[in-house]
């Protein structure tokens, strides 16, 4: 056994091949089965694709790096479900490409923020967070109110998402540009936030 270990440690090529083999077996056993389970690939009842304005808001949310401080993944621990609501399930994220689960929380989880606050609260909070939460360390985003959504880009995004399984109709794609024209980026982000987590909002 020592000879084999020494051989692997001394020859980098063997080490790389064996490492890739172990990772491949792990992926085959752990990840691949999930792709064939209905509970992980079918949407939860009530989950709908983002409308044109919400989709634009989601892209702005990603562009501004909001996911680096806010998760969208409520873990199945009592402390989290008491604070945020029902724990997150895979069927809520089937239309998210890429998903926004996040990996850390500097700010609160946003998985169930939809409908929790008014549009005006979000407007003030995004413009200057300290106006509503004095101790907040969140940066302000005042430029969002002055910037308009790129209406020309939205239909193309919806078409691309349809290719990966998001069920947008031809009508929704055709109407997308007119629905977001003249809307500010702030309007779009608020629409996105107000749509988060509504499918399981009242489930405990």
C-alpha positions in Angstrom: 0.0 0.0 0.0 2.9 2.4 0.8 4.4 1.7 -2.6 1.1 2.7 -4.3 0.8 5.8 -2.2 4.4 6.8 -2.9 3.9 6.2 -6.6 0.8 8.4 -6.8 2.4 11.2 -4.7 5.6 11.2 -6.8 3.9 11.1 -10.2 1.7 14.1 -10.7 0.0 12.5 -13.7 -1.3 9.6 -11.7 -2.5 12.0 -9.0 -4.5 14.1 -11.5 -6.1 11.1 -13.1 -7.1 9.5 -9.8 -8.4 12.9 -8.5 -10.6 13.2 -11.6 -11.8 9.7 -11.3 -12.9 10.2 -7.7 -14.7 13.5 -8.6 -16.4 11.8 -11.5 -17.7 8.9 -9.4 -18.9 11.4 -6.7 -20.8 13.5 -9.3 -22.3 10.3 -10.8 -23.6 9.1 -7.5 -24.6 12.5 -5.9 -25.5 14.9 -8.7 -26.8 13.0 -11.7 -29.7 11.3 -9.8 -31.0 14.8 -8.9 -31.5 15.6 -12.5 -34.0 12.8 -12.9 -36.1 13.5 -9.7 -39.4 15.3 -10.4 -39.2 17.2 -7.1 -36.0 18.9 -8.3 -36.9 19.6 -11.9 -40.6 20.5 -11.8 -41.8 23.9 -10.6 -43.7 24.2 -7.3 -47.4 25.0 -7.7 -47.8 28.7 -8.1 -44.2 29.4 -9.4 -44.3 31.4 -12.6 -41.6 32.7 -14.9 -40.5 36.3 -14.2 -42.4 38.8 -16.3 -40.5 41.2 -18.5 -39.9 43.9 -15.8 -39.0 41.3 -13.1 -36.5 39.7 -15.5 -34.9 43.0 -16.2 -34.8 43.7 -12.4 -33.1 40.3 -11.8 -30.4 41.1 -14.2 -29.8 44.5 -12.5 -29.8 42.7 -9.1 -27.0 40.4 -10.5 -25.1 43.3 -12.1 -25.0 45.3 -8.9 -23.7 42.3 -6.9 -26.7 42.0 -4.5 -26.2 38.2 -4.4 -22.8 38.7 -2.7 -24.5 39.9 0.5 -28.0 38.5 0.2 -28.8 34.8 -0.1 -32.1 33.4 -1.5 -31.9 30.1 0.3 -33.8 29.5 3.6 -32.3 26.5 5.3 -34.5 24.0 7.1 -33.5 25.2 10.6 -36.1 26.5 13.1 -34.2 29.8 13.5 -34.4 30.5 9.8 -38.0 29.3 9.2 -39.3 31.4 12.1 -37.6 34.5 10.7 -38.1 34.0 7.0 -40.8 31.5 6.4 -40.9 28.0 4.8 -37.5 26.6 3.9 -36.5 26.9 0.2 -37.2 24.0 -2.1 -35.7 23.1 -5.5 -38.9 23.6 -7.4 -38.9 27.3 -6.6 -35.7 27.9 -8.6 -36.4 25.9 -11.8 -36.8 29.2 -13.8 -33.7 30.8 -12.3 -30.7 30.7 -14.7 -28.4 31.0 -12.8 -30.0 30.5 -9.4 -29.4 33.1 -6.7 -29.1 30.9 -3.6 -25.9 32.8 -2.6 -23.2 31.6 -0.2 -23.1 34.2 2.5 -25.4 36.7 4.3 -24.2 40.2 5.1 -27.8 41.3 4.7 -31.0 39.3 5.3 -32.1 36.4 3.1 -34.5 37.6 0.3 -36.1 34.3 -0.7 -39.5 35.4 0.8 -39.2 39.2 0.6 -42.0 39.5 -2.0 -44.9 41.5 -0.5 -43.2 41.9 2.9 -42.6 45.6 2.3 -44.3 48.2 0.2 -42.9 49.5 -3.2 -42.3 52.8 -1.5 -40.3 51.2 1.3 -38.1 49.5 -1.3 -37.7 52.7 -3.3 -36.4 54.6 -0.2 -34.3 51.7 1.0 -32.5 51.2 -2.3 -31.9 54.9 -2.7 -30.5 55.3 0.8 -30.8 52.3 3.1 -30.1 54.3 6.3 -33.3 56.3 5.8 -35.3 53.2 6.8 -32.7 51.1 8.7 -30.3 53.5 10.5 -27.7 50.8 11.3 -27.6 49.3 7.8 -24.3 48.8 6.1 -25.8 48.3 2.7 -24.6 50.6 0.0 -27.0 53.1 -1.6 -28.0 52.7 -5.3 -29.3 56.2 -6.2 -28.4 55.9 -9.9 -31.0 53.2 -10.4 -33.8 55.8 -10.3 -32.1 57.8 -13.0 -31.3 54.9 -15.4 -33.8 53.4 -17.7 -34.2 49.7 -18.4 -32.7 48.5 -21.7 -36.0 47.6 -23.3 -34.4 46.3 -26.5 -32.4 43.6 -24.6 -35.4 42.0 -22.7 -37.0 40.1 -25.6 -33.7 38.5 -26.5 -33.1 37.4 -22.9 -36.6 35.8 -22.8 -35.9 34.0 -26.0 -32.6 32.7 -24.6 -34.3 31.5 -21.4 -37.0 29.8 -23.4 -34.3 27.7 -25.0 -33.3 26.4 -21.6 -36.9 25.5 -20.6 -38.5 28.7 -19.3 -42.1 28.6 -20.8 -42.3 32.1 -22.3 -44.9 32.3 -25.0 -44.4 34.2 -28.3 -46.9 36.8 -27.1 -45.0 37.4 -23.9 -41.8 37.9 -25.8 -43.4 40.2 -28.4 -44.9 42.4 -25.6 -41.8 42.5 -23.4 -40.3 45.6 -24.9 -43.4 47.7 -24.6 -43.9 46.5 -21.0 -40.5 47.8 -19.8 -40.1 50.9 -22.0 -39.7 54.0 -19.9 -39.3 52.1 -16.7 -36.4 52.9 -14.4 -33.9 50.3 -13.2 -35.2 51.0 -9.7 -38.8 50.1 -10.9 -37.4 46.8 -12.3 -35.4 45.8 -9.1 -38.5 46.5 -7.0 -40.7 44.4 -9.3 -38.1 41.6 -9.0 -38.0 41.8 -5.2 -41.8 41.9 -4.9 -42.1 38.7 -6.9 -39.7 36.6 -4.7 -41.0 33.6 -2.7 -44.7 34.2 -3.3 -45.5 30.5 -4.1 -44.7 29.3 -0.5 -45.1 32.6 1.3 -48.1 31.4 3.4 -46.8 27.8 4.0 -45.2 27.2 7.4 
